[in-house]
């Protein structure tokens, strides 16, 4: 163990602001192993702009130690690498200062105090990696030098078992060459980490797909060691190459070659995602690694540790899935009770916050694309939309359905119909993907990458049926589909706005959130759902809208962040939607609703006529009791549902119980 004064002096020399996160964690682990208090690490960490109060303490608690911990020598070696010398402040070496090799790499930091014999080192490696009857392939003197001066191994030996080699090592404990043959001192020696059949050294000669080689020679050796331990790799043996890398022999435990390749691909991708660049040329199972015990250019290819990290691939997968689940940490409510978090600003006042999701649902005649384009303009210009004020911002409109030229012309027509200047058109970006649509799960990563530096406030996707994947009526599959909208919001910070169509059939009898086609997930997933339903015009309004180009609509809401709005009535007069400020549509009922069915009866249109029809039918049928709904429907030439609706309208005069109809007696005055 390093002296505390040496460790703390080295720590003082290190500039935390210039260190990687992996190095920062290694320092913390080493300080804890040396018996220091967390406050030492915390004070040192404060010199970095990345410092977050409380983070050191949380990480410190997660350092539980291991059979091969990161020690104070790591801190000392990091400081040496950066030019520190372990002398006194006057530049002189003290009498008690150790005299150490201080080479140009981290090699010296991994030299144990009591060095094992080369034969013992190789024996420990063989016992950790192989089974007694495994045939082992290795290369010592079967090498050549290529045109670039690099030493390249050939086949070497492959016909002896582990126990045969160990027996020879025991017979010649002081001469490694007597067992494996002499090697070129400039080249070192190699060994294959998976057993072979004794007939050759190709992939087809491998008899058990137990291990893969993890090697990274682009980051410092000390950082490699720290990262391998931090990521709890299931390492059977860890070998210093004698150069600038460590060779980690990692458990794969595959049943066959196909499973081996899949697991190695997962392992390498995992390492890359966690900041460890991997030499991917090592992915084949017959790959050579460095043999411990031999020397290479004066440095020992040293066995540093065996059996570290998790014990098996399955055990490690529990850790890997946990660290790579990309889920946020737990938070304590106590952290917020006195300092509540600031809510995202409202992009659409009273409807939608920035970074949240909104769905607009409606039938095919609603002009949803025009409505979304109007919203894009409202955000860009900072004006109101359907009566709701929009915060000025920047928006991307993803056009999946309309010809690119037609899309541009629609925006121009909407600007003209709204009667506003095109003052902030630069804040409307259009991504024309008609003919280029791909599943949303494939589109989202490309989208996130493209909008990274655009400072957008909203992303509009029109329409989603073009990118939908899975069965629209399957809640599980639609849940996965909708998760992509969350990813857009989380990764970009933008609001995500999209539209979807109604299911088939009449919608007036349904609640607004139940009208969208497919699984109910569509309506329940977004933070704001706005639903448009067409209104059945009264006769006087039908006469008013003689040309038939204007249609009437009602907007209803289902909001998570705000109180639901009062239904809003408006006209769609190509190419824009115009609020019904006169209140003409208030008396209109949604298409398909009971009241609309009553109002659009082919024979009776006014309330007086409807009452007369009921009175006439009852008067005709009453001499032949009981009077039934079915009999009244046949007499009136309407549906039974229509009869019940008209009876409800005259509930003070008639009662209906089951299928029987009766009339209340008038009270005597």
Secondary structure, 3 states (H helix, E strand, C coil): CCCHHHHHHHHHHCCHHHCCHHHHHHHHHHHHHCCCCHHHHHHHHCCCCCCCCCHHHHHHHHCCCCCCCCCHHHHHHHHHHCCCCCCCCCCCCCCCCCCCCCCCCCHHHHCCCCCCCHHHHHHHHHHHHCCCCCEEEEECCCEEECCCCCEEECCCEEEEEHHHHHHHHHHCCCCCHHHHCCCCCCCCCEEECCCECCCCCCHHHECCEEEEEEECCCCCHHHHHHHHHHCCCCEEEEEECCCCCEEEEEEEEECCHHHHHHHHHHHHHHHHHCCCCCCHHHCCCCCEEECCCCEECCEECCEEEEEECCCCHHHHHHHHHHHCCCCCCCCCHHHCCCCCCCCCCEEECCCEECCCEEEEEECCCCCHHHHHHHHHHHHHHCCEECCEEECCCCEEEEECCCCHHHHHHHHHHHHHHHCCCCCCHHHEEEEECCCCCCCHHHHHHHHHHHCCCCCCCEEEEECHHHCCCCCCCCHHHHHHHHHHHHHHHHHHCCEEEEEEEECCCCCCCCCHHHCECCCCHHHHHCCEEEEEEEEECCHHHHHHCCCCCCEEEEEEEEECCCCCCCCEEEEEECCEEEECCCCHHHHCEECCCHHHHHHCCCCCCCHHHHHHHHHHHHHHHHHHCCEEHHHHHHHHCCCHHHHHHHHHHCCCCEEEECCEEEECCCCCC
